[in-house]
Amino acid sequence: MKKGLKLTKFFTIGAVALLSTVFLCSQGTASGKAKIERREIRDSAMVVSNGEYLSSVLKTDFKFNVFGVAWQGRETVGISLRYHDSSGWSKWQQIEDYLERDGWYYSTDPIVANKGTELQYKVDSSANLKNIKLIYLGESSGSNFKKRNIFDFLFSKAQAADSLEIIPRSEWGADEDWRFSGSDKEIWPASYQRPEKFVIHHTAGSTGGDNPAAAVRGVYYWHSTVLGWGDIGYNYLIDQNGNIYEGRYGGDGVIGAHVYRTKICARFRFGGEQYEADFNKGTIGIAVLGNYEDGLTLNSKVKNALADLIAVKGKEFGIEPKGEGYMIDNTYPHIVGHKDLDCTACPGTNLYQKLGTIRDLAQKKYDVLNGIADPIIKATYVQQSKQSLAIDTGKEKQFWVEFKNEGNVTWHNYGINQPYVIAKNPPSVLKGSDWEAESIVAYLDSPNVAPGEIGRFTFNLKAPIDLLETSESFSLAFDNKIQKKSEFQVTVKITNLPFAAKLKNRSINLAMFLNDTQLVTFEFRNEGINSWKKGEVRLNIYDLDDQISRFYDKSWNDQYGQLDFEETEVKTNKIATFTLKLKAPRELGIFKNIYRLIGKNEIIQEENHSVTRIDSPYQAKLVSQNIPLAVLNYWKIPVTVKFENTGIGTWDQNLILNVYDLGKKTSRFKDSSWENTQGQFSLKEKAVKSGDIGTFQLILKAPEGKGVYLHILELKIKGSDLVVQNGEASLITRVDS
C-alpha cells in the first residue's frame, strides 16, 4: 500500500489494507471507455434482533459489481454487510478497516459482487449511528469497450512459454484518463526496480462472475480515483478462468502499491515501529479475484495461471520459485502471501495453504523454461471421419479426427501435456453438448499417446436451426498454442428444416443502360419439409439495409415486390419460379439488389444478391484537340475537338459540346461567336454512328490577364439529363502578355 494512511484496525479480510472509499460522481467517458455509475442508499429504519440492528433488504437501481458503506456517529462500530447477486446471498462480511473523511467514516475495502441486486447490513445494538449509507457502483450499459472472456483470443491466459499471454489494459477497459489530474499531469509516474519476490493477494468478495473484467475495472477505479493514487496497485490480476490481466501501467519491473507495513502493524505484530517497511519495491503483486477466506478454493485454472506467470517472470528476473532470500528485515520465500509481510488475512486461508503447491508447480515450469529437457510438441493431421455431413436441425452427430504425435513427449488426456481440438473462430455455431467449452472442443479419447502413435479426438457437432449449410475450421492446440498445419474443416448441411429455400438458378443481366428495363427469372428450391402454397411464400427485393430497391418497377405488387411464384404449389425439393421486371435507375454506378423469400413462417435461406452496373447508351472517347498550351492575351484561337462514338447509338445534332471554367462557371476564353455562356457547339456531322468520329469546331478568345486557365469540355444531350460516359475532358492553357 502507499505510505501515509492511518490504519484503524489491524487485520483485514481483503487484499488491500488501506483504502479510503469516497465514491466520486458518475464518470462518463469517451466512446470505448467504461462509464462508472454510482448510487447511494440511505437507510435509518432498523429492527432489533438478537442484539443487532438488522436492516431491511435494500434493492438497487441497477446491477452493481462494487459496493461499500459509510456512516456518521461513533467511530468504532460493528457493521457487517452482505449482498445478493447471481450466486445468491453472500455470507456476512464484517467491516474491519475504515477511514474518516468529510465527517463520514467509510469502509476501506470495496466488496466485489457479480451483478448484485440487493444489499443488507447489520449493526451492533450498542452502536450510536446518526446516518448510514450504502454506496454501490456499476457500469453503464452504454459502455462499449470490448468484453472479453476466457476464449476470446484462444485461451487468453498466462502460459509457461517464451511468450506469456496477458490481457493488456486496453482490452480489459482501463480508462487511462484516470491516471492523470485535471491539468493532464500524471498522478503516479512509473518508477522501476528489479523484482525479487512475488506477493500473492486475493481481492475478497465475488470472483466477478461472467464479467471479471468489470471487477478489475472496479478495483482500478477504486485505487486510481477514489483513493487518488492514479492507478491500480497490483502488477497483475487473475480471474477464475485463469485469465491474467495487466495491472499497474508501465510494464515489467514497475513498482506497484499492494503491500506496505505501517508502524501500527509493525508494532502490533512484527516487534516494533522500526519494522515499518515498503514491500512494494522489489516485488510483483498478483491479486486473484475472489474471497479465499470464505469457501472459495483454488481451481486448476487459477493455480496454473499463477504458476505460469511466476515461472515466466521468474526466468526473466532470475527469481527461483522455490528459493528464498533476505529482503528489508528478514529472510522470506520468493513466493509469499500478503499476510507474511503485513497485518491481514490476505490472500485468505484457502489460497495461502496452497502456496507450497504453487511453488512446486512454478518451479517445474521454471526449470523447463531454463532449458531442462525442453519438450517438442508437434502434431500432424492424419484423417477425419467425414469432410461433410448432413445433420437434422437442432440434432447432433458424432465426428472424429486423428493426429499423429510427431514430438518427443507423450500426450495425455489428464494432467500435463494435454492436446485438444479447438474451434478456430469461437463461438462456434456447431457447438455440441459434449464440448469442453465454447472453444475447447475435445480432449484425447485415450489417456496416453506416445511419440509416433496416432491419437483420436471424438466429439459431437450440433446443427444450428437458422442456417442451410455452414463450414467451420478447427485446429489442434497444446498448452494454449495452436499446432502448425493442424487445421481441418468440416461442412455441415442442415436438414429437416420446417421452411427453407436455396437459390438454384437465375437469369439476369448484370449490366444495364440508364432507365432500361429487363425481365429476370429466379428459381428457388424448397429445402424445407413443408410445401409452399401460392401466395404464402413471396419474393421481395431490397437495396442495402432493407431499403427500397433502386430497380423498383411499377409492375411489382408493392415497393418491395411481394411477388408470387408461378406454380400453384411447390413441394419439398421442387422449384418455385419467380419472373419479374427490373427497371434501371437514372444514375450511373454499381448497385446491389438483395432477394429474399418471405412468408408467415421464417424461411431459412442464404443471402442472395446481384450487383448490376448501370451505363449510359451515350459513351465517348476524346480522340484529338488542338487547344494550345500557351497563348498571348486577346488571341483568338480556332479549335477542333474530335470524339469517338463508343456507345451503341447514333449521335445526331442533339449532341452538343459545352466549355466551362472551374465549377462550371463561364469560360475565361468565351468568344462572342458562342451561342451562350456554355458554348453549346453542335456536331459538324449530321450523324455519327458507333465507332465513327464526331467533330466540334469553336473559337477561343484568350483573356486579358496573364495566368494558367482550365478548360472543361463536356458532351451533353440537348434537352435530356442522360449522361455521356467519358464525354468530359480537362485541359490547361497559359496566357502570356
SVG drawing of the C-alpha trace seen along z (x, -y; Angstrom):
<svg xmlns="http://www.w3.org/2000/svg" viewBox="-52 -42 71 88">
<polyline fill="none" stroke="black" stroke-width="0.4" points="0.0,0.0 1.0,-3.6 2.5,-5.2 0.8,-7.8 -2.7,-6.5 -3.8,-5.7 -4.8,-2.1 -7.8,-1.9 -7.8,1.8 -5.0,4.3 -6.4,7.2 -8.4,7.1 -10.1,9.8 -9.3,8.1 -6.0,7.8 -5.8,4.1 -5.3,2.9 -5.5,-0.9 -8.3,-2.2 -10.3,-5.4 -13.7,-4.9 -15.1,-8.2 -17.0,-7.5 -17.0,-10.3 -19.9,-11.2 -20.7,-9.1 -17.9,-9.4 -18.9,-9.4 -16.0,-8.8 -15.4,-8.9 -16.5,-6.2 -14.7,-3.0 -14.3,-3.5 -16.2,-2.3 -18.8,-4.6 -18.9,-4.1 -22.3,-4.7 -22.7,-5.4 -25.8,-5.3 -26.3,-5.7 -29.0,-4.1 -29.6,-5.9 -31.4,-3.9 -32.4,-4.7 -35.1,-2.0 -33.7,0.8 -35.1,3.9 -33.6,5.3 -32.9,9.0 -30.6,10.9 -28.8,7.8 -28.3,6.4 -29.9,3.8 -30.8,5.7 -31.7,3.6 -34.4,4.5 -33.3,5.9 -32.4,2.9 -32.9,3.2 -30.6,1.3 -31.4,-0.6 -29.0,1.3 -26.8,4.3 -23.6,3.5 -20.1,5.0 -18.6,3.0 -20.1,1.5 -19.2,0.2 -20.7,-1.6 -20.3,-4.9 -21.7,-6.2 -21.9,-9.1 -21.7,-8.8 -19.3,-6.7 -16.0,-5.7 -15.9,-2.2 -19.0,-0.2 -19.6,3.3 -21.0,3.2 -21.4,6.3 -22.6,6.3 -23.9,8.9 -25.2,8.7 -27.4,10.7 -26.1,11.4 -26.3,14.1 -24.9,16.6 -27.5,15.8 -26.8,14.2 -23.2,13.8 -22.0,14.5 -21.8,11.6 -18.6,9.7 -17.6,7.5 -16.1,4.1 -12.7,4.1 -11.0,1.1 -12.4,-2.4 -11.2,-5.9 -12.7,-9.3 -13.4,-11.8 -15.6,-14.9 -17.5,-13.9 -18.2,-10.3 -16.5,-7.0 -16.0,-4.9 -15.3,-1.2 -11.8,-0.8 -12.1,2.3 -14.6,2.4 -16.6,5.6 -16.8,7.1 -20.1,8.6 -21.4,10.2 -24.4,8.4 -25.6,7.6 -29.2,6.5 -29.8,6.3 -27.9,5.2 -28.3,5.7 -26.4,4.6 -26.4,5.3 -25.1,3.2 -24.2,3.9 -27.1,2.8 -24.7,0.6 -23.9,-1.5 -24.9,-5.1 -25.3,-5.9 -26.8,-9.2 -26.8,-8.2 -25.7,-5.3 -25.5,-4.9 -24.6,-2.0 -22.7,-3.1 -22.7,-0.8 -21.0,-1.1 -21.9,0.4 -21.2,-0.2 -23.5,-1.9 -24.9,0.3 -23.7,-2.3 -20.1,-1.4 -18.7,0.1 -15.3,1.4 -14.8,4.9 -16.0,7.5 -13.5,10.4 -13.9,13.9 -11.5,16.9 -11.8,17.9 -12.0,14.5 -8.4,14.9 -7.8,18.7 -7.3,19.1 -6.2,15.7 -4.3,16.6 -0.8,17.0 1.3,19.9 4.7,21.1 6.3,20.4 8.5,17.8 5.5,15.6 3.3,15.1 -0.2,14.1 -1.6,11.3 -4.8,9.3 -3.5,5.7 -5.1,2.7 -6.6,1.6 -8.5,4.9 -9.9,5.1 -11.2,1.5 -8.7,-0.6 -9.6,-4.3 -6.1,-5.9 -7.6,-9.3 -7.9,-8.2 -4.1,-8.2 -4.0,-12.0 -5.0,-15.0 -7.2,-17.8 -4.0,-19.5 -3.1,-16.3 -0.3,-15.7 0.4,-12.0 -0.7,-11.4 1.7,-8.5 4.6,-8.4 6.2,-5.0 9.3,-4.1 11.2,-0.8 13.2,1.7 14.3,5.3 11.7,7.7 13.0,10.2 9.7,11.8 6.1,12.5 3.4,11.4 0.0,13.3 -3.2,11.5 -6.9,12.0 -9.5,9.3 -12.2,10.7 -15.9,10.6 -17.1,12.1 -15.0,13.6 -16.5,11.3 -18.8,14.0 -19.1,13.9 -17.6,10.5 -14.4,10.5 -13.0,7.6 -15.7,5.4 -14.3,6.4 -10.8,5.4 -12.1,2.1 -13.8,1.6 -10.6,2.2 -8.8,-0.1 -11.4,-2.8 -11.2,-2.5 -7.4,-2.7 -7.0,-5.4 -9.9,-7.7 -11.4,-7.0 -8.0,-6.8 -6.5,-9.3 -3.5,-7.1 -3.8,-7.5 -3.5,-3.8 -4.2,-0.2 -1.9,1.0 -1.4,4.6 1.0,5.6 -1.3,8.4 -4.7,9.8 -6.1,13.3 -9.7,14.3 -11.2,17.7 -10.8,18.7 -7.0,18.2 -7.0,15.1 -4.2,12.8 -4.8,9.0 -2.1,6.4 -2.3,4.2 -0.1,1.2 0.8,-0.8 4.4,-0.7 5.3,2.9 7.9,5.2 9.7,4.0 7.3,1.1 6.7,0.6 3.1,1.1 1.2,0.4 0.0,3.6 1.8,4.2 3.0,1.6 3.6,2.4 2.7,-0.6 4.2,-1.5 1.0,-0.4 1.1,3.0 4.9,3.3 4.4,2.5 1.4,4.9 2.9,8.0 6.5,7.6 8.2,6.3 8.3,2.6 7.7,-0.5 11.2,-0.3 10.0,2.6 7.7,0.4 8.5,1.4 7.6,0.7 7.5,4.1 6.2,2.6 9.7,2.1 11.3,5.3 8.0,7.3 5.5,8.3 1.9,8.1 -0.5,10.7 -4.2,10.5 -6.6,13.3 -10.3,12.3 -12.4,13.8 -12.6,14.4 -10.4,17.4 -11.3,16.8 -15.0,17.7 -15.3,21.1 -13.7,20.4 -11.0,23.0 -8.1,22.8 -9.1,24.2 -6.7,25.6 -7.0,22.6 -6.0,20.1 -3.3,22.4 -1.8,22.9 -2.1,19.2 -0.2,18.3 2.5,20.9 2.9,19.9 3.1,16.2 5.6,16.8 7.7,19.2 8.0,16.8 8.6,13.7 11.0,15.7 13.0,16.7 13.0,13.1 14.3,11.7 16.2,14.7 13.7,15.5 13.7,19.2 10.1,20.1 11.2,22.5 14.1,20.3 14.3,17.7 16.3,14.7 16.7,11.7 14.5,8.6 14.3,5.5 14.0,7.1 14.0,10.9 14.5,13.9 11.4,14.7 10.4,17.3 10.4,16.0 6.6,16.6 4.8,15.2 1.3,14.3 0.3,10.8 -0.1,11.9 3.6,12.9 4.5,9.2 1.6,7.3 -1.3,7.4 -4.0,9.0 -5.7,12.3 -5.0,11.9 -4.8,14.0 -7.2,16.0 -6.7,19.3 -7.7,21.5 -5.2,19.8 -2.5,19.3 -2.4,23.0 -1.8,23.8 1.3,21.6 3.5,24.7 1.8,26.4 2.1,23.2 5.9,23.0 6.3,26.6 4.4,26.2 6.0,22.9 9.5,24.4 8.7,27.2 7.7,24.7 10.7,22.5 13.1,25.5 11.6,26.3 11.9,22.7 15.5,22.7 16.4,25.5 15.9,28.7 14.5,31.2 12.7,28.7 9.7,30.6 9.0,30.8 5.3,30.6 4.4,31.4 1.4,33.0 0.5,34.0 -3.1,34.2 -3.9,37.8 -7.6,38.1 -11.2,37.3 -14.4,39.3 -16.1,37.2 -15.4,34.0 -19.0,33.1 -22.2,34.5 -25.9,33.8 -27.5,33.2 -31.1,32.5 -31.7,29.1 -31.1,28.9 -29.7,32.5 -26.2,33.8 -23.9,36.3 -20.6,37.8 -17.4,36.8 -13.8,37.7 -10.3,36.5 -6.9,38.1 -3.4,36.7 0.0,38.3 2.3,37.4 5.5,36.2 7.1,34.8 9.1,36.2 6.6,36.2 3.6,38.4 0.2,36.8 -2.3,37.3 -6.0,36.6 -5.2,35.7 -2.7,33.6 0.0,32.1 0.7,32.4 -2.9,32.4 -3.6,31.7 -7.1,30.7 -9.2,29.7 -10.3,26.0 -12.7,24.1 -10.7,21.5 -13.4,18.8 -15.4,19.2 -18.2,19.1 -19.0,21.9 -22.4,22.5 -21.7,26.2 -21.1,26.5 -22.1,29.9 -23.3,30.9 -20.1,32.8 -17.7,29.9 -15.5,29.0 -16.1,25.2 -17.1,22.7 -13.7,23.0 -12.2,26.2 -14.0,29.0 -12.4,32.3 -9.5,33.9 -7.9,37.2 -10.1,40.3 -7.2,42.5 -5.3,41.5 -1.9,41.7 -0.5,41.3 3.3,41.9 5.5,40.3 4.9,41.9 1.4,43.1 -2.0,41.7 -4.5,40.1 -8.2,39.8 -10.4,36.9 -14.2,37.6 -16.9,35.0 -20.4,34.1 -21.4,31.5 -24.8,29.9 -26.7,28.5 -27.9,24.9 -31.6,24.0 -31.1,20.9 -28.7,22.0 -28.8,24.1 -25.2,25.0 -22.0,24.0 -18.3,24.7 -16.0,24.3 -12.3,24.7 -10.7,26.4 -7.1,27.0 -5.1,28.9 -3.8,26.9 -1.3,27.8 -0.6,25.6 -2.7,22.8 -0.8,22.9 -2.2,23.9 -0.2,26.5 1.1,25.6 -0.5,27.3 -3.1,28.9 -6.2,27.0 -9.0,29.1 -12.5,28.1 -16.0,29.6 -19.0,28.8 -22.5,29.4 -25.6,29.4 -28.6,28.8 -31.7,31.0 -35.3,31.3 -35.8,27.6 -39.5,26.6 -39.2,23.8 -36.0,23.4 -35.0,22.3 -32.0,22.3 -31.5,20.3 -30.7,22.8 -30.8,20.6 -31.3,17.1 -31.3,15.2 -30.2,11.6 -28.1,9.2 -25.5,7.6 -25.1,4.5 -28.0,2.2 -28.4,-1.2 -29.9,-4.1 -33.7,-3.8 -33.8,-0.5 -36.0,2.5 -35.1,6.2 -37.2,9.3 -35.4,11.6 -36.2,15.1 -35.3,16.7 -35.7,20.3 -35.7,21.4 -35.7,24.9 -37.9,25.8 -35.3,27.2 -37.8,27.5 -40.2,30.3 -43.4,28.2 -45.0,27.5 -45.4,23.9 -48.8,22.7 -49.0,19.8 -49.5,16.6 -47.9,18.0 -44.3,17.5 -43.3,14.4 -40.1,12.8 -39.0,9.4 -36.3,7.2 -34.3,4.7 -31.4,2.3 -28.8,2.2 -30.2,2.0 -33.5,3.3 -34.3,0.0 -36.5,-0.2 -34.6,1.2 -33.3,-1.3 -34.6,1.2 -38.3,0.9 -40.7,1.4 -44.4,0.3 -45.4,3.9 -44.4,5.0 -47.2,5.7 -45.7,3.2 -42.5,1.2 -40.6,4.3 -42.0,6.7 -44.3,9.1 -44.1,11.3 -45.7,14.7 -44.2,17.8 -45.7,19.1 -46.5,22.6 -49.7,23.4 -47.8,25.4 -44.1,26.2 -43.4,29.3 -40.1,30.4 -37.2,30.4 -39.3,28.8 -38.6,25.5 -40.5,22.2 -40.2,19.8 -40.4,16.0 -40.4,13.8 -40.2,10.0 -39.1,6.7 -36.2,4.7 -36.1,1.0 -32.6,-0.6 -32.2,-3.8 -31.4,-7.1 -27.9,-7.3 -24.6,-5.7 -23.0,-3.4 -22.9,0.1 -25.9,1.2 -26.8,4.2 -30.1,5.9 -30.9,8.4 -33.5,11.1 -35.3,12.7 -38.2,15.1 -40.7,14.1 -43.7,15.9 -45.8,16.4 -43.1,18.6 -39.4,17.7 -37.7,19.2 -34.1,20.2 -32.0,19.1 -28.7,17.7 -28.3,14.1 -29.0,13.9 -28.0,10.8 -26.9,9.4 -24.6,6.5 -25.6,4.6 -23.6,1.9 -25.6,-1.0 -24.1,-2.5 -25.2,-5.2 -26.1,-4.4 -24.1,-7.5 -20.4,-6.9 -17.4,-8.8 -13.7,-8.9 -11.6,-12.0 -9.6,-11.4 -7.9,-14.8 -8.0,-18.5 -5.7,-21.4 -6.2,-23.7 -2.8,-25.4 -0.8,-25.1 0.2,-28.8 -1.1,-31.9 -0.9,-35.6 -3.7,-37.6 -6.5,-38.6 -5.6,-36.0 -8.4,-34.2 -7.7,-30.5 -9.8,-28.3 -10.2,-24.9 -11.2,-21.5 -12.2,-18.8 -12.9,-15.2 -14.6,-12.4 -15.1,-8.8 -18.7,-7.4 -18.0,-4.4 -21.7,-3.9 -24.3,-1.8 -26.5,-4.5 -26.0,-7.1 -25.2,-10.7 -27.2,-13.5 -27.4,-17.3 -28.8,-16.9 -25.3,-16.1 -23.5,-19.3 -20.2,-20.3 -20.1,-22.7 -17.0,-24.5 -16.6,-25.7 -14.3,-27.1 -13.9,-25.6 -17.2,-25.0 -19.0,-25.1 -18.6,-28.9 -18.4,-30.8 -15.1,-30.0 -12.5,-32.8 -12.0,-32.0 -15.6,-32.8 -15.8,-34.3 -18.6,-36.5 -19.3,-33.7 -20.6,-31.4 -24.3,-30.7 -24.4,-31.2 -22.1,-31.2 -21.5,-27.5 -21.0,-27.4 -23.4,-24.6 -21.4,-23.7 -23.1,-21.3 -21.7,-18.4 -20.3,-19.2 -21.6,-15.9 -25.4,-15.3 -25.0,-11.8 -22.1,-9.8 -22.6,-6.1 -21.0,-3.9 -17.2,-3.7 -17.2,-6.9 -15.7,-10.2 -17.7,-13.4 -16.2,-16.8 -16.8,-20.1 -15.4,-23.5 -15.2,-26.6 -13.3,-29.8 -11.5,-30.5 -10.5,-34.1 -7.7,-34.5 -8.4,-36.7 -6.6,-39.9 -5.0,-38.7 -1.9,-36.5 -2.1,-33.2 -2.9,-29.5 -6.5,-28.7 -8.6,-25.5 -10.9,-24.3 -13.5,-21.8 -15.0,-20.1 -18.3,-18.2 -20.6,-16.4 -24.3,-16.7 -27.6,-15.6 -29.7,-18.6 -33.0,-18.6 -32.0,-15.4 -30.4,-14.6 -28.8,-11.5 -25.0,-11.4 -22.4,-10.8 -20.0,-8.5 -16.3,-9.5 -17.5,-12.6 -15.6,-15.0 -12.0,-16.3 -9.9,-18.9 -7.2,-20.9 -4.9,-23.8 -3.7,-26.9 -1.2,-29.5 -1.8,-33.1 1.1,-35.5 1.2,-39.2"/>
</svg>
